[in-house]
Amino acid sequence: MPYTYSTDDQLDRSTNTWMAVGVGLLILMAAVFPLYRLYEPSARADSREAQAASLAAEGATVWEFNCASCHGDTGEGGSGPSLNAKQFLQTATDAQTRTLAAVGVPGTRMSAFSLDFGGPLTSEQIKSVAAHIRSWEDDAPDLPNWREGKP
Ligand code: HEC
């Protein structure tokens, strides 16, 4: 004798409802990915910008205590070159600035600042001071004699 299932309308309805909810959730989850991809590139750019800004802010302190005495408070120059000059900022890359600060210029008053070369700064501090110097680029003055600093 075949087994006969008893039907339960309430259970049927409840099952259908939950299946519909499941499909809805699935569609929602699938939709989140393209939305995320749409949003993600700008989130990345924003965080890169924020990172550069906080690095430059950190570098401001490093600058004040290690560089300002020769290069001026805002890079305008002194006994050392004017590093806020267009002529410097448009030709030097951050990597070059970091190397110059780390290694110094032998035979001049520009000493090595990296711990690796007997100076006082960590590589993170060197990175931050280069970012600080870079932050002057937007309104860098035109100073053809930037290498001479300022009297
Ligand atoms: C005691 C003075 C003094 C201090 C302090 C000093 N500098 Fe210099 N810096 C100089 C002089 C002088 C030169 C030029 C060297 C030369 O004749 O090429 C120079 C050159 C440079 C240059 C190379 C410019 C170029 O392209 O020729 C960079 C970059 C620089 N300094 C960055 C820094 C940073 C960053 C700091 C702080 C961490 C710093 N300096 C601290 C005196 C100083």
Backbone and ligand atoms as CSV (ligand in chain L), in Angstrom:
chain,resi,resn,atom,element,x,y,z
A,1,MET,N,N,0.846,-1.193,0.000
A,1,MET,CA,C,0.000,0.000,0.000
A,1,MET,C,C,0.883,1.246,0.000
A,2,PRO,N,N,0.686,2.100,-1.047
A,2,PRO,CA,C,1.566,3.286,-1.146
A,2,PRO,C,C,1.326,4.266,-0.010
A,3,TYR,N,N,2.411,4.838,0.379
A,3,TYR,CA,C,2.319,5.812,1.463
A,3,TYR,C,C,1.722,7.102,0.919
A,4,THR,N,N,0.800,7.643,1.586
A,4,THR,CA,C,0.237,8.911,1.100
A,4,THR,C,C,0.639,10.030,2.067
A,5,TYR,N,N,1.134,11.072,1.422
A,5,TYR,CA,C,1.533,12.236,2.223
A,5,TYR,C,C,0.300,13.051,2.549
A,6,SER,N,N,0.265,13.503,3.719
A,6,SER,CA,C,-0.832,14.415,4.008
A,6,SER,C,C,-0.340,15.825,3.680
A,7,THR,N,N,-1.156,16.610,3.062
A,7,THR,CA,C,-0.723,17.957,2.719
A,7,THR,C,C,-1.058,18.908,3.860
A,8,ASP,N,N,-0.223,19.918,3.928
A,8,ASP,CA,C,-0.389,20.901,4.996
A,8,ASP,C,C,-0.260,22.280,4.353
A,9,ASP,N,N,-1.349,22.906,4.115
A,9,ASP,CA,C,-1.356,24.196,3.404
A,9,ASP,C,C,-0.508,25.247,4.098
A,10,GLN,N,N,-0.566,25.236,5.387
A,10,GLN,CA,C,0.187,26.258,6.134
A,10,GLN,C,C,1.691,26.055,5.953
A,11,LEU,N,N,2.111,24.777,5.984
A,11,LEU,CA,C,3.529,24.472,5.793
A,11,LEU,C,C,3.952,24.855,4.375
A,12,ASP,N,N,3.089,24.577,3.386
A,12,ASP,CA,C,3.367,24.955,1.993
A,12,ASP,C,C,3.605,26.453,1.876
A,13,ARG,N,N,2.718,27.196,2.447
A,13,ARG,CA,C,2.824,28.655,2.349
A,13,ARG,C,C,4.102,29.148,3.020
A,14,SER,N,N,4.349,28.595,4.179
A,14,SER,CA,C,5.534,29.025,4.914
A,14,SER,C,C,6.798,28.692,4.128
A,15,THR,N,N,6.845,27.478,3.537
A,15,THR,CA,C,8.007,27.091,2.732
A,15,THR,C,C,8.202,28.048,1.558
A,16,ASN,N,N,7.099,28.353,0.867
A,16,ASN,CA,C,7.193,29.266,-0.276
A,16,ASN,C,C,7.677,30.645,0.144
A,17,THR,N,N,7.187,31.099,1.258
A,17,THR,CA,C,7.616,32.415,1.736
A,17,THR,C,C,9.118,32.428,1.978
A,18,TRP,N,N,9.616,31.403,2.672
A,18,TRP,CA,C,11.036,31.394,2.985
A,18,TRP,C,C,11.900,31.199,1.750
A,19,MET,N,N,11.367,30.451,0.784
A,19,MET,CA,C,12.124,30.310,-0.466
A,19,MET,C,C,12.224,31.654,-1.176
A,20,ALA,N,N,11.139,32.410,-1.153
A,20,ALA,CA,C,11.158,33.735,-1.788
A,20,ALA,C,C,12.149,34.653,-1.068
A,21,VAL,N,N,12.149,34.578,0.227
A,21,VAL,CA,C,13.100,35.392,0.991
A,21,VAL,C,C,14.533,35.011,0.614
A,22,GLY,N,N,14.767,33.704,0.477
A,22,GLY,CA,C,16.098,33.217,0.112
A,22,GLY,C,C,16.542,33.741,-1.242
A,23,VAL,N,N,15.620,33.678,-2.220
A,23,VAL,CA,C,15.955,34.173,-3.562
A,23,VAL,C,C,16.256,35.678,-3.491
A,24,GLY,N,N,15.438,36.368,-2.731
A,24,GLY,CA,C,15.651,37.818,-2.581
A,24,GLY,C,C,17.032,38.117,-2.011
A,25,LEU,N,N,17.405,37.403,-0.989
A,25,LEU,CA,C,18.719,37.612,-0.373
A,25,LEU,C,C,19.846,37.304,-1.350
A,26,LEU,N,N,19.656,36.244,-2.121
A,26,LEU,CA,C,20.672,35.842,-3.097
A,26,LEU,C,C,20.902,36.950,-4.116
A,27,ILE,N,N,19.769,37.517,-4.610
A,27,ILE,CA,C,19.875,38.598,-5.593
A,27,ILE,C,C,20.572,39.809,-4.966
A,28,LEU,N,N,20.206,40.097,-3.739
A,28,LEU,CA,C,20.809,41.220,-3.032
A,28,LEU,C,C,22.325,41.032,-2.907
A,29,MET,N,N,22.725,39.826,-2.516
A,29,MET,CA,C,24.148,39.565,-2.343
A,29,MET,C,C,24.895,39.667,-3.664
A,30,ALA,N,N,24.268,39.157,-4.738
A,30,ALA,CA,C,24.915,39.239,-6.049
A,30,ALA,C,C,25.042,40.697,-6.480
A,31,ALA,N,N,24.062,41.519,-6.096
A,31,ALA,CA,C,24.072,42.920,-6.514
A,31,ALA,C,C,25.123,43.719,-5.756
A,32,VAL,N,N,25.462,43.268,-4.571
A,32,VAL,CA,C,26.413,44.019,-3.752
A,32,VAL,C,C,27.787,44.075,-4.420
A,33,PHE,N,N,28.176,43.018,-5.131
A,33,PHE,CA,C,29.521,42.991,-5.716
A,33,PHE,C,C,29.750,44.080,-6.755
A,34,PRO,N,N,28.862,44.196,-7.764
A,34,PRO,CA,C,29.071,45.307,-8.703
A,34,PRO,C,C,29.024,46.666,-8.028
A,35,LEU,N,N,28.152,46.802,-7.047
A,35,LEU,CA,C,28.081,48.080,-6.322
A,35,LEU,C,C,29.406,48.357,-5.627
A,36,TYR,N,N,29.968,47.340,-5.026
A,36,TYR,CA,C,31.240,47.477,-4.335
A,36,TYR,C,C,32.344,47.860,-5.317
A,37,ARG,N,N,32.310,47.199,-6.481
A,37,ARG,CA,C,33.340,47.509,-7.477
A,37,ARG,C,C,33.231,48.932,-7.985
A,38,LEU,N,N,32.015,49.414,-8.024
A,38,LEU,CA,C,31.782,50.780,-8.459
A,38,LEU,C,C,32.361,51.766,-7.446
A,39,TYR,N,N,32.210,51.412,-6.181
A,39,TYR,CA,C,32.566,52.318,-5.103
A,39,TYR,C,C,34.051,52.212,-4.742
A,40,GLU,N,N,34.600,51.014,-4.928
A,40,GLU,CA,C,35.930,50.718,-4.413
A,40,GLU,C,C,37.067,51.586,-4.956
A,41,PRO,N,N,37.161,51.842,-6.279
A,41,PRO,CA,C,38.294,52.633,-6.770
A,41,PRO,C,C,38.388,53.997,-6.117
A,42,SER,N,N,37.238,54.660,-5.900
A,42,SER,CA,C,37.308,55.981,-5.295
A,42,SER,C,C,37.666,55.844,-3.821
A,43,ALA,N,N,37.238,54.764,-3.194
A,43,ALA,CA,C,37.614,54.544,-1.792
A,43,ALA,C,C,39.118,54.389,-1.682
A,44,ARG,N,N,39.686,53.695,-2.647
A,44,ARG,CA,C,41.138,53.488,-2.639
A,44,ARG,C,C,41.873,54.799,-2.849
A,45,ALA,N,N,41.399,55.591,-3.825
A,45,ALA,CA,C,42.039,56.877,-4.091
A,45,ALA,C,C,41.932,57.771,-2.862
A,46,ASP,N,N,40.755,57.763,-2.215
A,46,ASP,CA,C,40.565,58.577,-1.018
A,46,ASP,C,C,41.540,58.172,0.071
A,47,SER,N,N,41.709,56.867,0.262
A,47,SER,CA,C,42.568,56.445,1.361
A,47,SER,C,C,44.029,56.717,1.022
A,48,ARG,N,N,44.368,56.656,-0.297
A,48,ARG,CA,C,45.737,57.003,-0.688
A,48,ARG,C,C,46.013,58.469,-0.367
A,49,GLU,N,N,45.019,59.320,-0.678
A,49,GLU,CA,C,45.173,60.743,-0.425
A,49,GLU,C,C,45.302,61.014,1.074
A,50,ALA,N,N,44.443,60.360,1.851
A,50,ALA,CA,C,44.473,60.548,3.298
A,50,ALA,C,C,45.812,60.099,3.861
A,51,GLN,N,N,46.322,58.999,3.303
A,51,GLN,CA,C,47.597,58.471,3.765
A,51,GLN,C,C,48.729,59.461,3.476
A,52,ALA,N,N,48.725,60.026,2.245
A,52,ALA,CA,C,49.751,60.992,1.872
A,52,ALA,C,C,49.662,62.210,2.776
A,53,ALA,N,N,48.443,62.641,3.083
A,53,ALA,CA,C,48.267,63.822,3.929
A,53,ALA,C,C,48.780,63.559,5.344
A,54,SER,N,N,48.507,62.379,5.881
A,54,SER,CA,C,48.953,62.125,7.259
A,54,SER,C,C,50.454,61.919,7.307
A,55,LEU,N,N,51.006,61.360,6.222
A,55,LEU,CA,C,52.453,61.207,6.130
A,55,LEU,C,C,53.122,62.584,6.098
A,56,ALA,N,N,52.548,63.488,5.297
A,56,ALA,CA,C,53.104,64.835,5.171
A,56,ALA,C,C,53.005,65.577,6.498
A,57,ALA,N,N,51.917,65.348,7.236
A,57,ALA,CA,C,51.748,66.009,8.531
A,57,ALA,C,C,52.811,65.517,9.516
A,58,GLU,N,N,53.061,64.221,9.481
A,58,GLU,CA,C,54.123,63.652,10.309
A,58,GLU,C,C,55.458,64.270,9.916
A,59,GLY,N,N,55.664,64.417,8.597
A,59,GLY,CA,C,56.912,64.950,8.074
A,59,GLY,C,C,57.140,66.396,8.467
A,60,ALA,N,N,56.066,67.136,8.746
A,60,ALA,CA,C,56.209,68.540,9.136
A,60,ALA,C,C,57.038,68.649,10.411
A,61,THR,N,N,56.798,67.730,11.351
A,61,THR,CA,C,57.548,67.734,12.608
A,61,THR,C,C,59.012,67.360,12.364
A,62,VAL,N,N,59.204,66.336,11.542
A,62,VAL,CA,C,60.566,65.910,11.208
A,62,VAL,C,C,61.319,67.076,10.576
A,63,TRP,N,N,60.658,67.769,9.681
A,63,TRP,CA,C,61.251,68.914,9.002
A,63,TRP,C,C,61.663,69.990,9.996
A,64,GLU,N,N,60.729,70.354,10.852
A,64,GLU,CA,C,60.946,71.425,11.813
A,64,GLU,C,C,62.205,71.172,12.652
A,65,PHE,N,N,62.373,69.929,13.091
A,65,PHE,CA,C,63.481,69.647,14.014
A,65,PHE,C,C,64.791,69.277,13.322
A,66,ASN,N,N,64.740,68.931,12.034
A,66,ASN,CA,C,65.965,68.440,11.398
A,66,ASN,C,C,66.432,69.234,10.186
A,67,CYS,N,N,65.526,69.922,9.528
A,67,CYS,CA,C,65.865,70.510,8.232
A,67,CYS,C,C,65.692,72.025,8.196
A,68,ALA,N,N,64.726,72.535,8.974
A,68,ALA,CA,C,64.348,73.951,8.877
A,68,ALA,C,C,65.516,74.888,9.161
A,69,SER,N,N,66.435,74.487,10.043
A,69,SER,CA,C,67.525,75.384,10.408
A,69,SER,C,C,68.367,75.780,9.196
A,70,CYS,N,N,68.484,74.923,8.208
A,70,CYS,CA,C,69.276,75.257,7.012
A,70,CYS,C,C,68.414,75.552,5.783
A,71,HIS,N,N,67.252,74.881,5.691
A,71,HIS,CA,C,66.440,75.027,4.464
A,71,HIS,C,C,65.244,75.952,4.661
A,72,GLY,N,N,65.091,76.526,5.866
A,72,GLY,CA,C,63.975,77.433,6.130
A,72,GLY,C,C,62.740,76.696,6.632
A,73,ASP,N,N,61.896,77.432,7.393
A,73,ASP,CA,C,60.714,76.817,8.012
A,73,ASP,C,C,59.782,76.193,6.974
A,74,THR,N,N,59.633,76.863,5.848
A,74,THR,CA,C,58.718,76.341,4.826
A,74,THR,C,C,59.484,76.025,3.548
A,75,GLY,N,N,60.789,75.699,3.711
A,75,GLY,CA,C,61.587,75.295,2.563
A,75,GLY,C,C,62.053,76.452,1.708
A,76,GLU,N,N,61.887,77.696,2.243
A,76,GLU,CA,C,62.250,78.871,1.435
A,76,GLU,C,C,63.757,79.010,1.259
A,77,GLY,N,N,64.520,78.223,2.022
A,77,GLY,CA,C,65.971,78.260,1.879
A,77,GLY,C,C,66.615,79.051,2.995
A,78,GLY,N,N,67.894,78.821,3.201
A,78,GLY,CA,C,68.684,79.515,4.214
A,78,GLY,C,C,70.123,79.278,3.819
A,79,SER,N,N,70.901,78.682,4.730
A,79,SER,CA,C,72.262,78.310,4.334
A,79,SER,C,C,72.210,77.133,3.358
A,80,GLY,N,N,71.087,76.404,3.330
A,80,GLY,CA,C,70.887,75.328,2.357
A,80,GLY,C,C,69.924,75.762,1.260
A,81,PRO,N,N,69.847,74.997,0.172
A,81,PRO,CA,C,68.985,75.341,-0.966
A,81,PRO,C,C,67.509,75.518,-0.597
A,82,SER,N,N,66.802,76.277,-1.430
A,82,SER,CA,C,65.359,76.482,-1.266
A,82,SER,C,C,64.631,75.289,-1.874
A,83,LEU,N,N,64.201,74.376,-1.020
A,83,LEU,CA,C,63.595,73.141,-1.534
A,83,LEU,C,C,62.121,73.315,-1.878
A,84,ASN,N,N,61.554,74.515,-1.581
A,84,ASN,CA,C,60.162,74.733,-1.991
A,84,ASN,C,C,60.089,75.252,-3.423
A,85,ALA,N,N,61.261,75.434,-4.065
A,85,ALA,CA,C,61.285,75.995,-5.419
A,85,ALA,C,C,60.697,75.027,-6.445
A,86,LYS,N,N,59.966,75.609,-7.395
A,86,LYS,CA,C,59.461,74.860,-8.551
A,86,LYS,C,C,60.594,74.075,-9.196
A,87,GLN,N,N,61.733,74.752,-9.345
A,87,GLN,CA,C,62.874,74.153,-10.034
A,87,GLN,C,C,63.333,72.862,-9.361
A,88,PHE,N,N,63.248,72.817,-8.036
A,88,PHE,CA,C,63.612,71.581,-7.347
A,88,PHE,C,C,62.475,70.569,-7.421
A,89,LEU,N,N,61.259,71.011,-7.048
A,89,LEU,CA,C,60.141,70.073,-6.907
A,89,LEU,C,C,59.723,69.440,-8.228
A,90,GLN,N,N,59.911,70.169,-9.320
A,90,GLN,CA,C,59.490,69.604,-10.601
A,90,GLN,C,C,60.525,68.677,-11.221
A,91,THR,N,N,61.752,68.704,-10.685
A,91,THR,CA,C,62.756,67.799,-11.251
A,91,THR,C,C,63.067,66.627,-10.334
A,92,ALA,N,N,62.995,66.841,-9.026
A,92,ALA,CA,C,63.335,65.753,-8.099
A,92,ALA,C,C,62.119,64.863,-7.856
A,93,THR,N,N,62.308,63.566,-7.905
A,93,THR,CA,C,61.238,62.643,-7.519
A,93,THR,C,C,61.309,62.438,-6.007
A,94,ASP,N,N,60.246,61.899,-5.438
A,94,ASP,CA,C,60.259,61.621,-3.993
A,94,ASP,C,C,61.389,60.656,-3.645
A,95,ALA,N,N,61.616,59.704,-4.538
A,95,ALA,CA,C,62.672,58.718,-4.273
A,95,ALA,C,C,64.037,59.407,-4.210
A,96,GLN,N,N,64.258,60.368,-5.103
A,96,GLN,CA,C,65.535,61.095,-5.087
A,96,GLN,C,C,65.674,61.932,-3.815
A,97,THR,N,N,64.575,62.586,-3.442
A,97,THR,CA,C,64.611,63.391,-2.217
A,97,THR,C,C,64.919,62.516,-1.010
A,98,ARG,N,N,64.274,61.338,-0.976
A,98,ARG,CA,C,64.524,60.422,0.152
A,98,ARG,C,C,65.985,59.999,0.189
A,99,THR,N,N,66.534,59.687,-0.979
A,99,THR,CA,C,67.933,59.253,-1.023
A,99,THR,C,C,68.865,60.372,-0.582
A,100,LEU,N,N,68.605,61.597,-1.094
A,100,LEU,CA,C,69.453,62.730,-0.716
A,100,LEU,C,C,69.403,62.965,0.784
A,101,ALA,N,N,68.196,62.892,1.360
A,101,ALA,CA,C,68.066,63.113,2.802
A,101,ALA,C,C,68.736,61.972,3.573
A,102,ALA,N,N,68.599,60.764,3.063
A,102,ALA,CA,C,69.150,59.601,3.769
A,102,ALA,C,C,70.676,59.606,3.747
A,103,VAL,N,N,71.233,59.862,2.574
A,103,VAL,CA,C,72.673,59.708,2.372
A,103,VAL,C,C,73.433,61.022,2.567
A,104,GLY,N,N,72.728,62.154,2.327
A,104,GLY,CA,C,73.384,63.447,2.415
A,104,GLY,C,C,74.174,63.746,1.150
A,105,VAL,N,N,74.855,64.898,1.151
A,105,VAL,CA,C,75.718,65.252,0.016
A,105,VAL,C,C,77.136,65.346,0.576
A,106,PRO,N,N,77.942,64.324,0.322
A,106,PRO,CA,C,79.286,64.283,0.920
A,106,PRO,C,C,80.092,65.538,0.579
A,107,GLY,N,N,80.833,66.009,1.549
A,107,GLY,CA,C,81.674,67.183,1.306
A,107,GLY,C,C,80.922,68.493,1.460
A,108,THR,N,N,79.637,68.444,1.850
A,108,THR,CA,C,78.888,69.685,2.100
A,108,THR,C,C,78.316,69.620,3.516
A,109,ARG,N,N,77.579,70.674,3.893
A,109,ARG,CA,C,76.963,70.661,5.221
A,109,ARG,C,C,75.727,69.769,5.260
A,110,MET,N,N,75.326,69.270,4.105
A,110,MET,CA,C,74.164,68.385,4.045
A,110,MET,C,C,74.593,66.981,4.470
A,111,SER,N,N,74.298,66.657,5.747
A,111,SER,CA,C,74.769,65.374,6.277
A,111,SER,C,C,73.756,64.269,5.996
A,112,ALA,N,N,74.167,63.052,6.278
A,112,ALA,CA,C,73.270,61.902,6.105
A,112,ALA,C,C,72.298,61.860,7.276
A,113,PHE,N,N,70.997,61.706,6.966
A,113,PHE,CA,C,70.004,61.699,8.040
A,113,PHE,C,C,69.484,60.311,8.383
A,114,SER,N,N,69.780,59.333,7.532
A,114,SER,CA,C,69.264,57.993,7.805
A,114,SER,C,C,70.061,57.307,8.912
A,115,LEU,N,N,69.355,56.573,9.757
A,115,LEU,CA,C,70.024,55.756,10.781
A,115,LEU,C,C,71.069,54.851,10.140
A,116,ASP,N,N,70.747,54.372,8.928
A,116,ASP,CA,C,71.658,53.472,8.215
A,116,ASP,C,C,72.997,54.128,7.912
A,117,PHE,N,N,72.997,55.477,7.845
A,117,PHE,CA,C,74.231,56.182,7.519
A,117,PHE,C,C,74.691,57.058,8.687
A,118,GLY,N,N,74.294,56.670,9.879
A,118,GLY,CA,C,74.737,57.379,11.067
A,118,GLY,C,C,73.913,58.602,11.430
A,119,GLY,N,N,72.794,58.804,10.735
A,119,GLY,CA,C,71.931,59.944,11.052
A,119,GLY,C,C,70.882,59.580,12.089
A,120,PRO,N,N,69.965,60.535,12.388
A,120,PRO,CA,C,68.983,60.313,13.457
A,120,PRO,C,C,67.626,59.763,13.006
A,121,LEU,N,N,67.374,59.660,11.687
A,121,LEU,CA,C,65.998,59.381,11.243
A,121,LEU,C,C,65.775,57.949,10.762
A,122,THR,N,N,64.589,57.411,11.091
A,122,THR,CA,C,64.181,56.105,10.564
A,122,THR,C,C,63.762,56.280,9.108
A,123,SER,N,N,63.645,55.181,8.401
A,123,SER,CA,C,63.253,55.286,6.990
A,123,SER,C,C,61.821,55.815,6.868
A,124,GLU,N,N,60.993,55.523,7.871
A,124,GLU,CA,C,59.617,56.041,7.871
A,124,GLU,C,C,59.624,57.574,8.029
A,125,GLN,N,N,60.526,58.081,8.857
A,125,GLN,CA,C,60.625,59.532,9.033
A,125,GLN,C,C,61.156,60.209,7.765
A,126,ILE,N,N,62.093,59.534,7.090
A,126,ILE,CA,C,62.623,60.070,5.830
A,126,ILE,C,C,61.503,60.122,4.789
A,127,LYS,N,N,60.706,59.063,4.759
A,127,LYS,CA,C,59.580,59.009,3.833
A,127,LYS,C,C,58.604,60.154,4.118
A,128,SER,N,N,58.356,60.385,5.398
A,128,SER,CA,C,57.386,61.415,5.760
A,128,SER,C,C,57.929,62.813,5.438
A,129,VAL,N,N,59.217,63.028,5.621
A,129,VAL,CA,C,59.751,64.368,5.351
A,129,VAL,C,C,59.749,64.634,3.842
A,130,ALA,N,N,59.964,63.591,3.046
A,130,ALA,CA,C,59.887,63.754,1.582
A,130,ALA,C,C,58.450,64.082,1.172
A,131,ALA,N,N,57.464,63.458,1.843
A,131,ALA,CA,C,56.058,63.754,1.544
A,131,ALA,C,C,55.728,65.191,1.941
A,132,HIS,N,N,56.325,65.652,3.029
A,132,HIS,CA,C,56.109,67.036,3.468
A,132,HIS,C,C,56.666,68.013,2.425
A,133,ILE,N,N,57.869,67.744,1.942
A,133,ILE,CA,C,58.475,68.595,0.914
A,133,ILE,C,C,57.580,68.615,-0.328
A,134,ARG,N,N,57.058,67.448,-0.692
A,134,ARG,CA,C,56.176,67.337,-1.852
A,134,ARG,C,C,54.910,68.163,-1.689
A,135,SER,N,N,54.454,68.318,-0.454
A,135,SER,CA,C,53.195,69.043,-0.230
A,135,SER,C,C,53.315,70.526,-0.583
A,136,TRP,N,N,54.536,71.021,-0.812
A,136,TRP,CA,C,54.712,72.427,-1.203
A,136,TRP,C,C,54.537,72.632,-2.691
A,137,GLU,N,N,54.439,71.551,-3.441
A,137,GLU,CA,C,54.528,71.671,-4.898
A,137,GLU,C,C,53.423,72.537,-5.512
A,138,ASP,N,N,52.200,72.439,-4.935
A,138,ASP,CA,C,51.075,73.136,-5.563
A,138,ASP,C,C,51.287,74.642,-5.693
A,139,ASP,N,N,51.868,75.281,-4.659
A,139,ASP,CA,C,52.155,76.712,-4.852
A,139,ASP,C,C,53.642,77.004,-4.673
A,140,ALA,N,N,54.435,76.230,-5.400
A,140,ALA,CA,C,55.883,76.401,-5.352
A,140,ALA,C,C,56.287,77.668,-6.100
A,141,PRO,N,N,57.112,78.542,-5.467
A,141,PRO,CA,C,57.575,79.742,-6.162
A,141,PRO,C,C,58.631,79.411,-7.220
A,142,ASP,N,N,58.762,80.343,-8.149
A,142,ASP,CA,C,59.736,80.215,-9.223
A,142,ASP,C,C,61.049,80.837,-8.731
A,143,LEU,N,N,62.053,79.994,-8.427
A,143,LEU,CA,C,63.309,80.494,-7.860
A,143,LEU,C,C,64.493,79.928,-8.634
A,144,PRO,N,N,64.883,80.607,-9.717
A,144,PRO,CA,C,65.973,80.082,-10.549
A,144,PRO,C,C,67.262,79.855,-9.754
A,145,ASN,N,N,67.499,80.660,-8.707
A,145,ASN,CA,C,68.730,80.502,-7.922
A,145,ASN,C,C,68.476,79.706,-6.644
A,146,TRP,N,N,67.559,78.738,-6.720
A,146,TRP,CA,C,67.157,77.982,-5.524
A,146,TRP,C,C,68.319,77.293,-4.832
A,147,ARG,N,N,69.353,76.905,-5.604
A,147,ARG,CA,C,70.479,76.180,-5.002
A,147,ARG,C,C,71.270,77.024,-4.013
A,148,GLU,N,N,71.160,78.349,-4.195
A,148,GLU,CA,C,71.931,79.236,-3.320
A,148,GLU,C,C,71.257,79.481,-1.979
A,149,GLY,N,N,70.032,79.035,-1.812
A,149,GLY,CA,C,69.326,79.273,-0.561
A,149,GLY,C,C,69.029,80.748,-0.396
A,150,LYS,N,N,69.054,81.204,0.846
A,150,LYS,CA,C,68.771,82.623,1.116
A,150,LYS,C,C,69.758,83.122,2.130
A,151,PRO,N,N,70.219,84.396,1.983
A,151,PRO,CA,C,71.193,84.916,2.927
A,151,PRO,C,C,70.604,85.025,4.337
L,1,HEC,C1,C,73.318,71.882,8.380
L,1,HEC,C2,C,72.490,72.368,7.302
L,1,HEC,C3,C,71.507,71.412,6.664
L,1,HEC,C4,C,70.530,70.655,7.263
L,1,HEC,C5,C,70.195,70.569,8.748
L,1,HEC,C6,C,69.831,69.965,6.197
L,1,HEC,N1,N,70.372,70.305,4.984
L,1,HEC,FE1,FE,69.771,69.619,3.175
L,1,HEC,N2,N,71.266,70.649,2.283
L,1,HEC,C7,C,72.155,71.504,2.922
L,1,HEC,C8,C,73.077,72.037,1.954
L,1,HEC,C9,C,74.190,73.021,2.225
L,1,HEC,C10,C,72.736,71.457,0.705
L,1,HEC,C11,C,73.439,71.666,-0.635
L,1,HEC,C12,C,74.487,70.626,-0.830
L,1,HEC,C13,C,75.221,70.821,-2.130
L,1,HEC,O1,O,76.064,71.704,-2.170
L,1,HEC,O2,O,74.901,70.095,-3.089
L,1,HEC,C14,C,71.576,70.592,0.959
L,1,HEC,C15,C,70.948,69.862,-0.016
L,1,HEC,C16,C,69.786,69.157,0.186
L,1,HEC,C17,C,69.056,68.470,-0.858
L,1,HEC,C18,C,69.493,68.352,-2.315
L,1,HEC,C19,C,69.053,69.468,-3.175
L,1,HEC,C20,C,69.637,69.226,-4.566
L,1,HEC,O3,O,68.968,68.615,-5.396
L,1,HEC,O4,O,70.786,69.629,-4.768
L,1,HEC,C21,C,67.973,67.908,-0.279
L,1,HEC,C22,C,66.879,67.106,-0.959
L,1,HEC,C23,C,68.026,68.226,1.119
L,1,HEC,N3,N,69.138,68.983,1.375
L,1,HEC,C24,C,67.082,67.803,2.046
L,1,HEC,C25,C,67.231,67.967,3.405
L,1,HEC,C26,C,66.339,67.400,4.382
L,1,HEC,C27,C,65.110,66.574,4.051
L,1,HEC,C28,C,66.824,67.745,5.598
L,1,HEC,C29,C,66.287,67.322,6.927
L,1,HEC,C30,C,66.068,65.921,7.170
L,1,HEC,C31,C,68.014,68.533,5.387
L,1,HEC,N4,N,68.223,68.668,4.053
L,1,HEC,C32,C,68.754,69.102,6.381
L,1,HEC,C33,C,72.162,71.800,4.264
L,1,HEC,C34,C,71.379,71.198,5.230
